[in-house]
Amino acid sequence: MNCGLVTGGKKGKKIILTVNAFIDNPFDRHTIEPLLNQMKTNEIHLPKELVYDRGSKGKTDFRMQQNNLWGEKGIQINALMAATA
């Protein structure tokens, strides 16, 4: 599993605009388009510039898959709670 988020705001005052968990563990570069589409769906202005962490080589899960409750919905809740913290 992979988790992606988009932040915005001014320097020193960042807020999370969107967060999503990806069940099939895609590479980081494959998570950008779904996150931007989520922003469009929620009528959030798209950023003028995009910077992202390409992550490590290969696919890693960082133990996010340990939440086995509620299937995919539970994984999305886990990603949201991690981003909130």
Backbone as ProteinMPNN parsed JSONL, in Angstrom:
{"seq_chain_A": "MNCGLVTGGKKGKKIILTVNAFIDNPFDRHTIEPLLNQMKTNEIHLPKELVYDRGSKGKTDFRMQQNNLWGEKGIQINALMAATA", "coords_chain_A": {"N_chain_A": [[0.83, -1.174, 0.0], [0.38, 2.296, -0.583], [0.622, 5.703, 0.316], [-0.544, 8.91, -0.458], [-0.329, 12.49, -0.435], [-1.36, 15.919, -0.758], [-0.145, 19.096, -0.129], [-0.666, 22.539, 0.701], [-0.475, 26.151, 0.793], [1.163, 28.913, 2.476], [4.69, 29.51, 3.001], [5.818, 27.854, 5.826], [3.264, 27.642, 6.821], [1.644, 25.28, 6.117], [-1.039, 23.289, 4.85], [-2.954, 20.275, 4.654], [-4.332, 19.344, 1.653], [-5.432, 17.225, 0.205], [-5.707, 13.703, 0.602], [-4.871, 10.307, 0.036], [-5.063, 6.772, 0.013], [-3.41, 4.138, -1.598], [-4.205, 1.062, -2.7], [-2.992, -0.923, -4.326], [-0.256, -0.458, -4.211], [1.318, 1.466, -5.9], [4.067, 2.992, -7.762], [5.46, 6.099, -6.616], [5.266, 8.187, -8.53], [3.028, 7.477, -9.928], [0.922, 8.157, -8.367], [0.318, 10.807, -8.446], [-1.481, 11.884, -10.434], [-4.09, 10.76, -9.662], [-4.368, 12.095, -7.187], [-4.424, 14.804, -7.948], [-6.736, 14.724, -9.489], [-8.572, 14.196, -7.47], [-8.452, 16.622, -6.154], [-9.591, 18.289, -8.126], [-12.189, 17.196, -8.208], [-13.083, 17.894, -5.667], [-13.208, 20.568, -5.981], [-10.933, 22.172, -5.494], [-8.412, 24.529, -5.986], [-5.945, 23.869, -8.392], [-2.414, 23.354, -7.982], [0.118, 25.734, -9.012], [2.678, 24.953, -9.318], [4.375, 21.857, -9.017], [5.867, 19.685, -6.782], [7.384, 16.703, -5.922], [8.149, 13.819, -3.897], [10.128, 11.322, -5.04], [10.422, 8.957, -3.808], [11.671, 5.744, -2.633], [13.655, 3.309, -4.438], [11.851, 0.818, -6.107], [8.952, -0.942, -4.763], [7.512, -0.222, -1.673], [6.02, -0.799, 1.543], [5.932, 0.218, 4.161], [4.586, -0.744, 6.413], [1.915, 0.089, 6.405], [-0.089, -1.526, 5.54], [-1.022, -3.042, 7.648], [-3.46, -2.512, 8.828], [-6.198, -4.248, 8.997], [-8.898, -4.023, 9.263], [-12.171, -3.376, 8.089], [-11.575, -3.522, 5.378], [-10.881, -1.932, 2.263], [-11.962, 0.556, 2.923], [-11.161, 0.886, 5.577], [-8.41, 1.12, 5.246], [-8.262, 3.558, 3.874], [-9.25, 5.234, 5.88], [-7.232, 4.879, 7.79], [-5.056, 6.081, 6.445], [-5.987, 8.74, 6.328], [-6.144, 9.372, 9.069], [-3.43, 9.115, 9.767], [-2.354, 11.22, 8.256], [-3.659, 13.345, 9.477], [-2.568, 13.326, 12.025]], "CA_chain_A": [[0.0, 0.0, 0.0], [1.088, 3.552, -0.685], [-0.223, 6.818, 0.732], [-0.122, 10.17, -1.047], [-1.058, 13.67, 0.01], [-0.997, 17.197, -1.36], [-0.229, 20.202, 0.819], [-0.67, 23.873, 0.107], [-0.37, 27.238, 1.754], [2.369, 29.727, 2.435], [5.854, 28.94, 3.67], [5.661, 27.778, 7.267], [1.855, 27.449, 7.163], [1.136, 24.303, 5.161], [-2.204, 22.502, 5.219], [-3.178, 19.136, 3.782], [-5.468, 19.594, 0.777], [-6.018, 15.952, -0.172], [-4.949, 12.517, 1.004], [-5.451, 9.094, -0.529], [-4.294, 5.539, 0.139], [-3.448, 3.362, -2.824], [-4.185, -0.334, -2.289], [-2.128, -1.77, -5.137], [1.132, -0.073, -3.976], [1.972, 1.971, -7.112], [5.201, 3.883, -7.581], [5.014, 7.438, -6.224], [4.899, 9.024, -9.678], [1.702, 7.072, -10.405], [-0.093, 8.638, -7.427], [0.1, 12.252, -8.62], [-2.704, 12.164, -11.195], [-5.3, 10.565, -8.851], [-4.465, 13.144, -6.171], [-4.875, 16.029, -8.617], [-8.148, 14.504, -9.853], [-9.348, 14.352, -6.241], [-8.549, 18.06, -5.923], [-10.579, 18.801, -9.079], [-13.507, 16.739, -7.757], [-13.444, 18.663, -4.472], [-13.17, 21.974, -6.381], [-9.779, 22.842, -4.895], [-7.555, 25.061, -7.048], [-4.741, 23.086, -8.638], [-1.194, 24.142, -7.755], [0.835, 26.24, -10.18], [3.932, 24.201, -9.37], [4.248, 20.564, -8.355], [7.109, 19.067, -6.338], [7.042, 15.462, -5.238], [9.212, 12.915, -3.48], [10.079, 10.141, -5.888], [10.462, 7.765, -2.967], [12.796, 4.831, -2.799], [13.577, 2.421, -5.597], [10.991, -0.327, -5.845], [7.701, -0.718, -4.053], [7.611, -0.497, -0.231], [4.717, -0.613, 2.174], [6.083, 0.903, 5.435], [3.651, -1.367, 7.349], [0.578, 0.676, 6.365], [-1.057, -2.568, 5.233], [-1.379, -3.789, 8.834], [-4.844, -2.256, 9.194], [-7.015, -5.247, 8.307], [-10.304, -3.801, 9.563], [-13.03, -2.67, 7.143], [-11.099, -3.616, 4.005], [-10.338, -0.73, 1.64], [-12.424, 1.727, 3.678], [-10.298, 0.996, 6.752], [-7.108, 1.603, 4.803], [-8.424, 4.986, 3.598], [-9.379, 5.898, 7.189], [-5.907, 4.853, 8.384], [-4.258, 7.114, 5.769], [-6.503, 10.039, 6.754], [-5.742, 9.579, 10.455], [-1.982, 9.348, 9.777], [-2.138, 12.578, 7.746], [-4.165, 14.275, 10.485], [-1.588, 13.364, 13.124]], "C_chain_A": [[0.874, 1.237, 0.0], [0.12, 4.66, -0.296], [0.333, 8.093, 0.121], [-0.944, 11.312, -0.488], [-0.531, 14.893, -0.704], [-1.168, 18.265, -0.29], [-0.201, 21.517, 0.062], [-0.54, 24.916, 1.196], [0.938, 27.989, 1.592], [3.485, 29.04, 3.217], [5.657, 28.989, 5.186], [4.234, 27.548, 7.723], [1.213, 26.518, 6.137], [-0.097, 23.6, 5.724], [-2.348, 21.359, 4.218], [-4.446, 19.392, 2.98], [-6.181, 18.301, 0.381], [-5.101, 14.822, 0.27], [-5.659, 11.289, 0.45], [-4.509, 7.93, -0.293], [-4.488, 4.735, -1.136], [-3.198, 1.898, -2.477], [-3.131, -1.14, -3.03], [-0.651, -1.378, -5.087], [1.845, 0.413, -5.243], [3.232, 2.763, -6.768], [4.67, 5.282, -7.306], [4.562, 8.283, -7.418], [3.524, 8.669, -10.244], [0.576, 7.531, -9.478], [-0.453, 10.101, -7.637], [-1.228, 12.541, -9.313], [-3.977, 11.897, -10.385], [-5.473, 11.628, -7.765], [-4.943, 14.464, -6.778], [-6.33, 15.909, -9.057], [-9.047, 14.653, -8.637], [-9.507, 15.839, -5.907], [-9.584, 18.688, -6.847], [-11.993, 18.444, -8.639], [-14.002, 17.561, -6.574], [-13.387, 20.17, -4.703], [-12.109, 22.78, -5.633], [-8.886, 23.3, -6.046], [-6.293, 24.217, -7.165], [-3.503, 23.948, -8.437], [-0.572, 24.602, -9.066], [2.128, 25.458, -10.398], [3.764, 22.923, -8.558], [5.632, 20.017, -8.043], [6.72, 17.8, -5.6], [8.278, 14.656, -4.91], [9.1, 11.653, -4.311], [10.169, 8.857, -5.08], [11.68, 6.913, -3.233], [12.622, 3.987, -4.051], [12.727, 1.216, -5.229], [9.756, 0.055, -5.063], [7.874, -1.118, -2.595], [6.278, -0.188, 0.413], [4.785, 0.098, 3.521], [5.028, 0.483, 6.467], [2.284, -0.707, 7.395], [-0.472, -0.397, 6.112], [-1.509, -3.345, 6.459], [-2.808, -3.542, 9.299], [-5.741, -3.182, 8.381], [-8.509, -5.062, 8.541], [-10.982, -3.012, 8.454], [-12.497, -2.659, 5.723], [-10.527, -2.309, 3.489], [-10.747, 0.528, 2.394], [-11.545, 1.955, 4.91], [-8.922, 1.531, 6.404], [-7.173, 3.095, 4.499], [-8.53, 5.78, 4.911], [-8.02, 5.974, 7.866], [-5.016, 5.921, 7.76], [-4.684, 8.501, 6.203], [-6.064, 10.351, 8.187], [-4.234, 9.836, 10.565], [-1.665, 10.762, 9.292], [-2.586, 13.623, 8.766], [-3.164, 14.432, 11.63], [-0.385, 14.174, 12.712]], "O_chain_A": [[1.986, 1.219, 0.527], [-1.078, 4.556, -0.557], [1.539, 8.336, 0.172], [-2.103, 11.136, -0.115], [0.599, 14.908, -1.193], [-2.203, 18.335, 0.373], [0.241, 21.58, -1.085], [-0.5, 24.59, 2.382], [1.716, 27.721, 0.677], [3.245, 28.112, 3.989], [5.365, 30.044, 5.749], [4.006, 27.283, 8.903], [0.338, 26.933, 5.377], [-0.186, 23.35, 6.926], [-1.912, 21.469, 3.072], [-5.511, 19.628, 3.551], [-7.403, 18.287, 0.239], [-3.879, 14.97, 0.307], [-6.888, 11.236, 0.4], [-3.291, 8.083, -0.388], [-5.589, 4.663, -1.681], [-2.114, 1.536, -2.017], [-2.443, -1.96, -2.421], [0.142, -1.921, -5.856], [2.866, -0.158, -5.628], [3.435, 3.153, -5.618], [3.558, 5.618, -7.714], [3.578, 9.015, -7.319], [2.923, 9.469, -10.96], [-0.599, 7.315, -9.777], [-1.43, 10.584, -7.065], [-2.014, 13.356, -8.831], [-4.882, 12.731, -10.41], [-6.599, 12.018, -7.455], [-5.771, 15.159, -6.188], [-7.076, 16.887, -9.004], [-10.157, 15.172, -8.745], [-10.562, 16.266, -5.436], [-10.373, 19.527, -6.412], [-12.892, 19.283, -8.687], [-15.185, 17.886, -6.483], [-13.501, 20.957, -3.763], [-12.348, 23.908, -5.201], [-8.634, 22.537, -6.978], [-5.654, 23.891, -6.164], [-3.54, 25.151, -8.695], [-0.714, 23.947, -10.098], [2.605, 25.324, -11.525], [3.087, 22.917, -7.53], [6.474, 19.898, -8.933], [5.83, 17.818, -4.75], [9.318, 14.789, -5.556], [8.068, 10.982, -4.28], [10.003, 7.771, -5.634], [12.594, 7.304, -3.959], [11.545, 3.965, -4.647], [12.879, 0.657, -4.142], [9.539, 1.224, -4.742], [8.329, -2.224, -2.304], [5.494, 0.6, -0.116], [3.745, 0.557, 3.994], [4.629, 1.293, 7.304], [1.545, -0.927, 8.355], [-1.64, -0.195, 6.442], [-2.33, -4.251, 6.317], [-3.319, -4.315, 10.108], [-6.008, -2.922, 7.208], [-9.308, -5.868, 8.063], [-10.399, -2.061, 7.934], [-12.944, -1.837, 4.922], [-9.768, -1.644, 4.194], [-9.96, 1.469, 2.496], [-11.224, 3.096, 5.241], [-8.333, 2.3, 7.165], [-6.241, 3.829, 4.829], [-7.963, 6.866, 5.032], [-7.675, 7.0, 8.452], [-4.288, 6.604, 8.48], [-3.833, 9.362, 6.427], [-5.657, 11.475, 8.48], [-3.805, 10.674, 11.358], [-0.798, 11.429, 9.857], [-1.954, 14.672, 8.898], [-2.946, 15.534, 12.135], [0.553, 14.327, 13.495]]}, "name": "protein", "num_of_chains": 1, "seq": "MNCGLVTGGKKGKKIILTVNAFIDNPFDRHTIEPLLNQMKTNEIHLPKELVYDRGSKGKTDFRMQQNNLWGEKGIQINALMAATA"}
